[in-house]
């Protein structure tokens, strides 16, 4: 597996609009094969996705926001509570955003990387689990213990439902809380759509909607929950961090934990955090990284 030195420069070859377009196109095919619902709902989903592809292309060439507004109106018509099946898990789809986020084509490079990661980690800590996509895949790959942490209550309920749907109750432990730089209570700023994965404790989403959520540092969470199942931590730990801008807080507040236990990291890093996150990871001792999707990186000590 090819890794790059921590301060090597890399570029993402695909623009965000192209990524969305590609996901939509693949989702049209996925709809025919992997969505379990009545024929009327399936045709409705397929028509919506095909029209979204067209509108996305039109917006790209005309630069007119009219197409974006049409897209939003179309996606609001997406049928609720249909079953999504793929080779790794089943999931209840609550909205179009769920369909995109849970699709195996969304963050496809990260998923492909995990499928080829050997040996499979013994412990997987999923920080920002949403409805459980990464946790469910890791459970299917044979990971022994998975700790799934989701701060937003509706996504947490969907996470629990999907764990039960896949009979992973003995493998995946869900937690309704936020991991950040302190112990106590945090304010979670909610995105426009409740099924979105972009709720944040550091970025105001402009909706005016917030909820209070229990929060803790990563090392405190591990001491209280992970060590309960294992007095000594495995040396094969993978931690996924997708926390909408709070990644630096998590790393800094648990500096010693990362330095001592040397977990592998799958982490989304916001542009404004990239320089200080890379600097901090170098001080912790991480030597190598590989860039996956637009903002996703994999870090390892060796």
N, C-alpha and C positions, 0 to 999 in steps of 0.2 A: 504494500500500500504506500503510495507516494505522499510524503509530507513536505512542507516547506518551512524554512526557518521563520521564526516569529515575526521578524521585521521585513520579510520579503513583500514586495508589492504585488497585488493581484487585482484584476478587474472583473466585474460581472459582465458577461457578454450579451445579456438579454435585458432589455428595458422592462420596467414594471408592466406597461401596457401590453407588451408582447407576451409576457408571462401569463397575464390574465387571459389574453386571447387563446394561448396554447391550452391553458387549463380548461377553458370553456369548450374548445373544440373536442378535447379528449373526454370531457364530461358528457358531451352528447352521446358518444359511443358507450360510455360507462352507464348512462341512463338506461340504454336498451338492455344491457346485460345484468347490471348489478342493483337496480332499484326495484324493490318488491312492492308493488301496489297494483290497483286495478288498471285495466287497459286505458281507461279515460284519463286517469291521473298521469300515467306514464306518457301518453301522447301529449298531454298538457305540458309536462316537464320538458319533453324533447323539443316542443315548439318554442317554449320560452328560451331554452338554451341556444337554439339555432338563431333566433331573432337577436339574442344578446351578442352572439358572435358577429352578426351583420352590423348591429349598432356600434359595437366596439371598433370595427374596421372603419365605419363611416366617421366616427369621432376622431380617429387617428388621422384620417386624410383631410377632413373638413375643419378640424379644430373647433367645432361648434358644440357647446355644452348641452344643446337641445337633445342630442343623442344620449348623453349621460342621464338626463332626466327621464327619457323614455326607458332606458335600462332599469332605473330604480323603480319605475311604475310597473314594469314587467315582472321584476323579481319579487315584488310584493304579492304577486299572484301565485307564487310557488306553493304547491300543496304542502300542508303541514302533516307531521307525524307519519311519514312513509319510512319503510325499512330499507337501509342501504347495506348491501352485502359485498364484501370483497374477499380476497384469499386469506386475509388476516383477522378480520373481525366483522361483526354485525353492529349496526348503530341505528338508533332512531334519529331521523332527520327532522329538525324542527323548523328549518327555514332554508332558503337558498344558500345563505352564508355557511350554515352547517354542512351543506352538500359540498361546497367548495373547500372548506377547512378540513373536512374528514376525508375528502378524496385522496386516493393514493398518488394522484398527480400533483397535488398541492404540496410544495416543498419536496418535490420528487427527488432531488439530489440528496437531501438529508435522509430520506427514507431508504434510498438505494445504498447509501453509505452504511446505515445501520444493518441492512440485510447482509452486507459483506464484512461486518465487523467481527473479527474472531480473536479470542474466544468470546462468546456471548457473556456480557456482564452478569455477575451474580446478583448485584443490587442495582436497581435503576430508580433514581429520584427525579420525578417529573414535576418541575416547578413551573406553574402556568399550564396546567394539564388540559384546560378547556373541557371538551366532552370526552377526552381520553384516547385520542388517536395514537399517540406515541406509546402510551402505557399499554394499550391493547396489543399493539404490534410487538412490543418487547415481551409481553406475556406469551404470545404465540410463538416467539422465537426461543422460548425456554428460560427466560430470566426467572430466578427463583423468588425474589422479593421486590415488589414495586410499590413505591410510595408516591401517590398522585396528589398534588396540592393545587387547589383551584380557589381563587379568592371570591369570584362572583357567584352568588347563590344559585341562580338559574343554571349556569353552566356546571356547577357542582352537582346539582340534582341530575342533570343529563349524564354526567360522568358516572354517578352511582348506578343509574339505570343501564348504561352500556356495559358496566362491569357485570351486573347480574345477567344481562342479555347474553353475555359470552361465557357465563359460568366461571368467572375468574375471581370470585369472592375470596378464595383462599390464597390468591397470589397478589392481588392489587388492593392496597389499603388507601382509601380516599380521605382527604382532609380538607375541610372548608376553612381556609386561612390564607394569609399572604406571607411570603418569605421576603424579608427586606433587611434594613440595617438596624432594626431595634426590636425590642420585645414590648408588646402592649396592644394598642389599637391604632389602625391606620384608616385614612379616608381613601376609598376607592372611587375614582372618577369614571363614570359609566359612559360607554359609547352610545351612539344613537340606537343601535340594534342590540337587544339584550343577548342574542346568540353570538354576537361578535366576539373575537378574541383580543380586542384592543383596549379593554378596560385597563386603567393604569393608576398606580398610586403616586406617580410623579408628574404625569402630564394631564392637564385639564382638557377634557374632550369637548368643552364648549356646549354641552347639553344642559348644564345646570343640575344634572342628576348625580347623586353620590350615595354611597352606603358605607357604613362603618364596618370594619372587618378586623378580626383578631389577627395580629401579626407577630412574627418571631424571626430571629436570626437563623441562618441555616444550621450553625453548630448547635444551637439550643434545640432546634427541631430534631436533629439527629440524636443528641444525648437523651431526649425524652421519648422518642418514638422508634428510631431504627435500632438503637442499642438494646431495646427491650426484647428484640428477636435474636440479637447476636451480641454477645459481650465484647467480641473483637470484630472490628469491621474487616470485610473482605478487601483484598488488595485489587479486586476487579470491580470497581464501582464506576458507573456512568451517571453523571448528573446533567439533566437538560434544564436550561434556564431560558425561559421565554416570558419576560416580565415587563415588556413595554416601557423600557427606559430605566428600570430599577436594577439592572444587572451590576452596575458598579457598586451600589450599596451592599448588595449581597456578597460580592467577592471581598470587598474591603472589610466588612464586619466579621467575616469568617476566614480571614487571612491565614491564621495558624492551622485551621482545619484542613484547608487545601494544601498547605505546605507539608503537613505531616502525613495525610492520607493519600495524597496524589491521585485523586479521581480523574477519570477522563471527563471532558466537558463538551457538551453540544450546546452552544450558546448563541442566542440572537443578540447582536450588538448594534445599537442605534448609532447612526453616523456621528452624532455629537458626543457620544461616549467612547468612540473607537480608540482614540489616541490614549486616553487615560486607562481604559480597560486593558489594552495591549501592554502598556507600561507596567500595570499592576500584575498582570499574569506573568510577565517576564521576571519581576521581583519575587513572585511566589515560586518560580522554578520551572514553569512550562517552557519547553524547548521547541516544540513543533506544533504546527497547525495546518489544517487544510480548509480552504474556503469551499462551502457547499452552495446553498442558494444565496440570494441577494445579500441578506444580513446574517446568515447562519454560518457558524464556524465550528470546527472540531479541534480541540486542543488536547495534547498529550505530553506527558513528561518525557516519554521515550518511545 
